Amino acid sequence: MTRGSLTARVLLLATLWAVIALVAIAIVISQLYRNGSERAFADLLRAQLNSVINTVSINDNGQLAGRPQLGDLVFDQPGSGWIWLVEPLTDVSGPRLSSVSLGQQDLDVPTLAEVPFDQRYLRYYPASDGFGNQLEVVETEVELDNQGRAARFRVAGNRDVLDDEIAGFSRNLYIALALFGIGSLLVNAVAILYGLRPLDHARQALGRIRAGEADQLDGAFPREIAPLAGEINALIDANRRVVERARMQVGNLAHSLKTPIAVLINEARDMTPAHAKLVRAQAETMQAQVQTYLDRARIAAQRGSVLARTEAAPVIERLVRVMAKLNRDLEFAADIDPQAAVLAMEAQDLEEALGNLIENAAKFARSKVVVRLRLVAARKDGQRAMFRIDVDDDGQGLDEAGMKEAVKRGRRLDESKPGTGLGLSIVNEIASEYQGSFALARAQTGGLSARLTLPGVETEA
């Protein structure tokens, strides 16, 4: 689909870019928030550690004394995962001090070799308590008096709370970006479709030209498309001039050859019968062949025109009426469906092809000739509709070998009938030049059916 549709290609690329950009933005923002939250968490633990240090001292008995109040009830709730702990070191006697949340448990503390102190004499490490909470611990050692007596201070925060907060933020971020992305894609789709509408207008204008409703691209196009429309109009004008020039040259050539050949035929009358017959026959053959090649040149010039259009029904009905007047002993009928069929060819070429077929059918028919037109392939995108015209007679007909022989140039299977043997070959050439086809088949009436398939433009009910 992307190969055949510019709109689909642009929408696909815009969608891919939007998805990639939004995913990247989500990852970056989520990571930045995580880093900021972890820094803030570490700063909070360090501030609480300083508060604990400031409220603990050595009493007269050489024991730890003090009751830190950190302003947060989570330190007084068992199993909350928020803990402070002070342990005596050198020359300090007595029990340790700890928050209610720790109870009688101990923290799983790594050795100094595993996690050393940093430049500020602090060390951070993960731990867990007896309630299954994942903790983040900050630890330091401080001298409490001028006698060098010291204690180890620890403050632990519940890491699960931090992770839950980060996960909640990321979840809300992803939802917000997803909604924003969907909205952006819809807006982009509308903008792209609106921006590409002039191309649709150009396509419709070309369709009107192909349908014979217009002879150039009409309408106001954007600056980016206007040069293309101008070039197409110039090409159509050049094509029209080429066709007109070819028609004029063909007419001039036909007129210049017509008189010499007519002179030869007239002069043959004064010759001896044997020579006259030979010269007349050869001159008539020359005349027919010259006309054939002139017609082919004319058709080749007209085939390149995008404006060649002919309504089939009037041509068929007119030819049937003429042939009925010329052959009063035969019945002629026209069966046309659809009536509004339009063929992509010149009217005179259609008349020449059908005229040859109907005239040929009239020569061999016993009582009736029927001309039928049917749609055999409906129009699709990039393809033309195809119509088939059958000219059936109720004569003797031909076998398979005779049908193949009949379409050869100059071949006459019945010498008793007048003609040059070029009619069916001319029809075949006209069909080929217009990218159609010609074939002979057995008619339902028992005679011969000449089937001419030609490209069409449109049909209307």
Solvent accessible surface area in square Angstrom, and as a share of the most:
residue,aa,sasa,rsa
1,M,183,0.82
2,T,50,0.29
3,R,228,0.83
4,G,77,0.74
5,S,35,0.22
6,L,85,0.43
7,T,39,0.23
8,A,11,0.09
9,R,102,0.37
10,V,51,0.29
11,L,48,0.24
12,L,83,0.41
13,L,109,0.54
14,A,25,0.20
15,T,50,0.29
16,L,88,0.44
17,W,174,0.61
18,A,13,0.10
19,V,72,0.42
20,I,106,0.54
21,A,24,0.18
22,L,29,0.14
23,V,79,0.46
24,A,49,0.38
25,I,76,0.39
26,A,9,0.07
27,I,105,0.54
28,V,83,0.47
29,I,62,0.32
30,S,15,0.10
31,Q,88,0.39
32,L,111,0.55
33,Y,63,0.24
34,R,83,0.30
35,N,51,0.26
36,G,26,0.25
37,S,15,0.10
38,E,55,0.25
39,R,158,0.58
40,A,60,0.47
41,F,17,0.07
42,A,27,0.21
43,D,68,0.35
44,L,82,0.41
45,L,0,0.00
46,R,53,0.19
47,A,55,0.42
48,Q,17,0.08
49,L,1,0.01
50,N,73,0.38
51,S,45,0.29
52,V,0,0.00
53,I,35,0.18
54,N,124,0.63
55,T,64,0.37
56,V,8,0.05
57,S,59,0.38
58,I,28,0.14
59,N,53,0.27
60,D,152,0.79
61,N,117,0.60
62,G,10,0.09
63,Q,65,0.29
64,L,14,0.07
65,A,31,0.24
66,G,35,0.34
67,R,127,0.46
68,P,7,0.04
69,Q,139,0.62
70,L,36,0.18
71,G,84,0.81
72,D,64,0.33
73,L,131,0.65
74,V,39,0.22
75,F,6,0.02
76,D,72,0.37
77,Q,88,0.39
78,P,96,0.61
79,G,22,0.22
80,S,22,0.14
81,G,1,0.01
82,W,27,0.10
83,I,3,0.01
84,W,7,0.02
85,L,2,0.01
86,V,0,0.00
87,E,40,0.18
88,P,38,0.24
89,L,50,0.25
90,T,84,0.49
91,D,113,0.59
92,V,16,0.09
93,S,60,0.38
94,G,35,0.34
95,P,101,0.63
96,R,67,0.24
97,L,32,0.16
98,S,24,0.15
99,S,4,0.02
100,V,70,0.40
101,S,3,0.02
102,L,3,0.01
103,G,37,0.36
104,Q,176,0.78
105,Q,58,0.26
106,D,105,0.55
107,L,17,0.08
108,D,103,0.53
109,V,46,0.26
110,P,28,0.17
111,T,81,0.47
112,L,92,0.46
113,A,99,0.77
114,E,119,0.54
115,V,37,0.21
116,P,91,0.57
117,F,38,0.16
118,D,66,0.34
119,Q,190,0.84
120,R,151,0.55
121,Y,103,0.39
122,L,15,0.07
123,R,10,0.04
124,Y,64,0.24
125,Y,3,0.01
126,P,105,0.66
127,A,12,0.09
128,S,45,0.29
129,D,15,0.08
130,G,59,0.57
131,F,107,0.44
132,G,54,0.52
133,N,21,0.11
134,Q,95,0.42
135,L,2,0.01
136,E,31,0.14
137,V,0,0.00
138,V,0,0.00
139,E,0,0.00
140,T,8,0.05
141,E,42,0.19
142,V,40,0.23
143,E,120,0.54
144,L,35,0.17
145,D,40,0.21
146,N,150,0.77
147,Q,127,0.56
148,G,31,0.30
149,R,44,0.16
150,A,13,0.10
151,A,0,0.00
152,R,55,0.20
153,F,0,0.00
154,R,15,0.06
155,V,0,0.00
156,A,1,0.00
157,G,0,0.00
158,N,12,0.06
159,R,56,0.20
160,D,52,0.27
161,V,75,0.43
162,L,7,0.03
163,D,51,0.27
164,D,99,0.52
165,E,97,0.43
166,I,2,0.01
167,A,50,0.39
168,G,14,0.14
169,F,68,0.28
170,S,13,0.09
171,R,143,0.52
172,N,96,0.49
173,L,24,0.12
174,Y,103,0.39
175,I,94,0.48
176,A,58,0.45
177,L,29,0.14
178,A,53,0.41
179,L,119,0.59
180,F,130,0.54
181,G,3,0.03
182,I,101,0.51
183,G,31,0.30
184,S,28,0.18
185,L,46,0.23
186,L,115,0.57
187,V,101,0.58
188,N,55,0.28
189,A,25,0.20
190,V,103,0.59
191,A,57,0.44
192,I,29,0.14
193,L,91,0.45
194,Y,153,0.58
195,G,48,0.46
196,L,38,0.19
197,R,122,0.45
198,P,24,0.15
199,L,62,0.31
200,D,66,0.34
201,H,84,0.37
202,A,14,0.11
203,R,145,0.53
204,Q,86,0.38
205,A,1,0.01
206,L,69,0.34
207,G,26,0.25
208,R,97,0.35
209,I,3,0.02
210,R,86,0.32
211,A,16,0.12
212,G,43,0.42
213,E,114,0.51
214,A,24,0.19
215,D,78,0.40
216,Q,76,0.34
217,L,9,0.05
218,D,74,0.38
219,G,62,0.60
220,A,108,0.84
221,F,35,0.15
222,P,50,0.32
223,R,204,0.74
224,E,129,0.58
225,I,20,0.10
226,A,46,0.35
227,P,85,0.54
228,L,99,0.49
229,A,8,0.06
230,G,39,0.37
231,E,119,0.53
232,I,38,0.19
233,N,27,0.14
234,A,54,0.42
235,L,124,0.62
236,I,13,0.07
237,D,50,0.26
238,A,36,0.28
239,N,39,0.20
240,R,82,0.30
241,R,142,0.52
242,V,73,0.42
243,V,8,0.05
244,E,89,0.40
245,R,117,0.43
246,A,20,0.16
247,R,84,0.31
248,M,118,0.53
249,Q,103,0.46
250,V,24,0.14
251,G,38,0.37
252,N,89,0.46
253,L,86,0.43
254,A,30,0.23
255,H,139,0.62
256,S,62,0.40
257,L,60,0.30
258,K,134,0.57
259,T,80,0.47
260,P,68,0.43
261,I,10,0.05
262,A,38,0.29
263,V,73,0.42
264,L,81,0.40
265,I,31,0.15
266,N,74,0.38
267,E,94,0.42
268,A,0,0.00
269,R,166,0.61
270,D,124,0.64
271,M,86,0.39
272,T,79,0.46
273,P,116,0.73
274,A,76,0.59
275,H,113,0.50
276,A,7,0.06
277,K,153,0.65
278,L,107,0.53
279,V,40,0.23
280,R,78,0.28
281,A,47,0.36
282,Q,99,0.44
283,A,2,0.02
284,E,77,0.35
285,T,55,0.32
286,M,89,0.40
287,Q,70,0.31
288,A,23,0.18
289,Q,67,0.30
290,V,42,0.24
291,Q,90,0.40
292,T,1,0.01
293,Y,124,0.47
294,L,13,0.06
295,D,10,0.05
296,R,89,0.32
297,A,52,0.40
298,R,24,0.09
299,I,1,0.00
300,A,45,0.35
301,A,22,0.17
302,Q,0,0.00
303,R,112,0.41
304,G,45,0.43
305,S,16,0.10
306,V,56,0.32
307,L,52,0.26
308,A,6,0.05
309,R,48,0.17
310,T,8,0.05
311,E,108,0.48
312,A,0,0.00
313,A,6,0.05
314,P,59,0.37
315,V,6,0.04
316,I,0,0.00
317,E,63,0.28
318,R,93,0.34
319,L,27,0.14
320,V,15,0.09
321,R,135,0.49
322,V,71,0.41
323,M,22,0.10
324,A,38,0.29
325,K,135,0.57
326,L,127,0.63
327,N,35,0.18
328,R,199,0.73
329,D,122,0.63
330,L,20,0.10
331,E,99,0.44
332,F,25,0.10
333,A,33,0.26
334,A,44,0.34
335,D,54,0.28
336,I,16,0.08
337,D,81,0.42
338,P,25,0.16
339,Q,112,0.50
340,A,40,0.31
341,A,1,0.01
342,V,23,0.13
343,L,0,0.00
344,A,4,0.03
345,M,0,0.00
346,E,31,0.14
347,A,41,0.31
348,Q,88,0.39
349,D,0,0.00
350,L,0,0.00
351,E,53,0.24
352,E,47,0.21
353,A,0,0.00
354,L,0,0.00
355,G,18,0.17
356,N,35,0.18
357,L,3,0.01
358,I,0,0.00
359,E,83,0.37
360,N,37,0.19
361,A,4,0.03
362,A,12,0.09
363,K,61,0.26
364,F,79,0.33
365,A,15,0.12
366,R,166,0.61
367,S,60,0.39
368,K,72,0.30
369,V,0,0.00
370,V,13,0.08
371,V,0,0.00
372,R,67,0.25
373,L,0,0.00
374,R,86,0.32
375,L,68,0.34
376,V,76,0.44
377,A,42,0.32
378,A,65,0.50
379,R,104,0.38
380,K,134,0.57
381,D,146,0.75
382,G,89,0.86
383,Q,114,0.50
384,R,78,0.28
385,A,3,0.02
386,M,45,0.20
387,F,0,0.00
388,R,77,0.28
389,I,1,0.01
390,D,14,0.07
391,V,2,0.01
392,D,11,0.06
393,D,7,0.04
394,D,24,0.13
395,G,3,0.03
396,Q,147,0.65
397,G,20,0.19
398,L,49,0.24
399,D,98,0.51
400,E,126,0.56
401,A,72,0.56
402,G,12,0.11
403,M,18,0.08
404,K,145,0.62
405,E,41,0.19
406,A,10,0.08
407,V,43,0.25
408,K,101,0.43
409,R,82,0.30
410,G,38,0.37
411,R,110,0.40
412,R,75,0.28
413,L,84,0.42
414,D,49,0.25
415,E,125,0.56
416,S,94,0.61
417,K,66,0.28
418,P,102,0.64
419,G,43,0.42
420,T,67,0.39
421,G,18,0.17
422,L,6,0.03
423,G,25,0.24
424,L,22,0.11
425,S,7,0.04
426,I,24,0.12
427,V,0,0.00
428,N,54,0.28
429,E,32,0.14
430,I,2,0.01
431,A,0,0.00
432,S,67,0.43
433,E,23,0.10
434,Y,10,0.04
435,Q,143,0.63
436,G,19,0.19
437,S,61,0.39
438,F,22,0.09
439,A,55,0.43
440,L,22,0.11
441,A,22,0.17
442,R,131,0.48
443,A,8,0.07
444,Q,174,0.77
445,T,75,0.44
446,G,28,0.27
447,G,0,0.00
448,L,18,0.09
449,S,2,0.01
450,A,8,0.06
451,R,82,0.30
452,L,0,0.00
453,T,26,0.15
454,L,1,0.00
455,P,6,0.04
456,G,0,0.00
457,V,6,0.03
458,E,44,0.20
459,T,50,0.29
460,E,105,0.47
461,A,156,1.21
